[in-house]
Amino acid sequence: MDLFTFIALLVFRPTHASRYWAYGFSVLLGSADGTWQPIIAVTIALYFPDRTELAFGAITLWKVLAMAAGFVMSGRMCLSIRIYLLIGNLVLAWFCSAVAEKRRRTRTAEE
């Protein structure tokens, strides 16, 4: 859903007649975020059952750093470049999630 929204934002050209699509994109991004937040919380609880507080603290730190980087870049970088960076981060996150899940399954199978 995130990838679809980012691609749609790249090809979307705003006009007066299409102003309501901005609300549709907001709904898509909000529903994607509402899907990811519980998944991240459950994944943290599964991966770090004995250090849950530390893991949630670390993920909160990374979220704050990402927001700060987005704020700093907001006036200095073209919107399409920022969307391409978000797509790259999304693909990297998918890859890292797959690697982490494979390692977790291998580790639990050995025990």
Secondary structure, DSSP 8 states (H G I E B T S, - for coil): -HHHHHHHHHH----STTTTHHHHHHHHHHHHHHHHHHHHHHHHHHH-SS-HHHHHHHHHHHHHHHHHHHHHHTTTS-HHHHHHHHHHHHHHHHHHHHHHHHHHHHHHHH-
